[in-house]
């Protein structure tokens, strides 16, 4: 009998609420949410892994964006090889730092949510703490994307009012790397928004009406 | 077995009643802070949008076009819409301001009957999108303003803040105010999430 009950409790593992109702009503109370909330932990893990992947990809693409071109330098006036690196702009340095943090957090939270998937008893507690970090990370990643995007836009178009020349006609490869990196980080911030919405939706579904 | 169920039910009923009281008390305090925070967000984003939106400085600047020739005095104007990052900043702050006003009205209208569900979920999601937009706008304006303040020697982007000092101070003030506004939005989302979690337990 005990082993059968154990098996039953193992069967409804994806239900994070399985500890909150008393054991007598478990079979009755936990059955309806099992179908609606069953997909949630899996989607959670997938989104967190996507966050990790996007952080990693955008950092790698940004760091490998060095390009050296022979260009005309104004003083002294002759042609010399000049390289463009991401570390020449503080906005891109901030971008690399922020996206590294986001990727690292994505890796850790993926591992923790896989652990919570296997042991659902601690799931809600972990979830509520992750929402806080998710929102903070969303702010950091969004600001990094905005900063890098703003600087890259000036590099792409230039600005005639302040006499900032565009650089992307010379450093095309560099600019493509930066554009790709910013696009991937934009995807990462969308993933973070989805993660927070998913957590809030799953918590609000579980509230007894 | 049946008697057990009855006892269980009775206990559940008592507990849910108590929870209901706690929930009502919670809701009152949270709703009050919610309204205050929304008003704060409205005011901060409005101030940020206006401060950057009226930013303009005209000045006689000595410009050296060719290094060998002596500099020429020219009458130049710095306006906020010359830089696309600032345009984005003002647009996002105006959107956040309008949304704060609308959501404030919605929250106040929903106050009497504690109807949770779809509207509160939509408000939380829109708050979240405002967090993302405001932070990205703040980051963009900050990065471009930093280039204006320090310049960038690698790509020969000269600084402009030594000439247009008042313009740059106004930009900095707008960015700081807008960052406070985005922090308020972040607090709103966090409070909503924590409140939901408290209700759940």
Interface residues (C-beta under 8 A of the other chain):
Chain A: X22 X24 X25 X74 X75 X84 X88 X89 X90 X91 X94 X124 X128 X131 X132 X135 X136 X138 X139 X140 X142 X143 X144 X145 X146 X147 X148 X149 X150 X151 X153 X154 X155 X157 X159 X161 X162 X163 X164 X165 X167 X189 X193 X196 X197 X199 X200 X201 X203 X204 X206 X207 X208
Chain B: X4 X5 X8 X16 X19 X67 X78 X82 X83 X84 X85 X88 X116 X120 X121 X124 X125 X128 X129 X131 X132 X133 X135 X136 X137 X138 X139 X140 X141 X142 X143 X144 X146 X147 X148 X152 X154 X155 X156 X157 X158 X160 X182 X186 X189 X190 X192 X193 X194 X196 X197 X199 X200 X201
